[in-house]
Amino acid sequence: MLPCHIVFEIYSSLWDWVERLSRQPPSTLAIYVYEQRTESGASFFDPEGKDGGPELCIHNPGRDSRSVRPVDDARVLTKLVTLSHEVGHATSWHTNADDAWPDYSAASTHYIQVRTMLALQRFGIECTEPMRVAAAAVVAELTERERDVIWREENRAWEIGERLLRERGFGDWEAFEERRAPQLRSYAIMLGRVKYEPCDFTALS
Ligand SMILES: [Zn+2]
């Protein structure tokens, strides 16, 4: 378990990283960074978010107003792992290393549907038959290509996040995996990569 002040330092360093990203070419747009309460409870990176510009938001149940600094408590570790993933998306978008973002953006409408389902899971809403049908419908609407770009981007964001954390001396990979594994698992379910089982939803948080 990393000391809280180290976790806090890494957390702050990641915010600094993404803020610096937003000032580098070729991007001429600011990356909006927030720590705030979001209706769905989700944290996200959206290249076409607030005012049409990229937006990175870390959900914080205790906050309503914009902030780029965390509260210094036990939640910071969880928030750090989440932030590393979202910064991974922001970095991926900014560098567009393998030219994947145009395709990924094209899949965004369907992606939002997937994300909405994932948000429902996070609240631990009991999996009902209508929900199973809705989940199947989302999967059915996604093309194989869309599923592939979403899956690759989700993995890429975790890989970049892991690298950024490692470079900053992070070492609590158990906490990292506790967050990464269920998130990827839920994507695997929603993208039809693993067989859907109702009990899978109750295990997610
Ligand atoms: Zn993601």
Residues whose N, C-alpha, C, O or C-beta is under 5 A from the ligand:
A	BS01	ZN	E154 A157
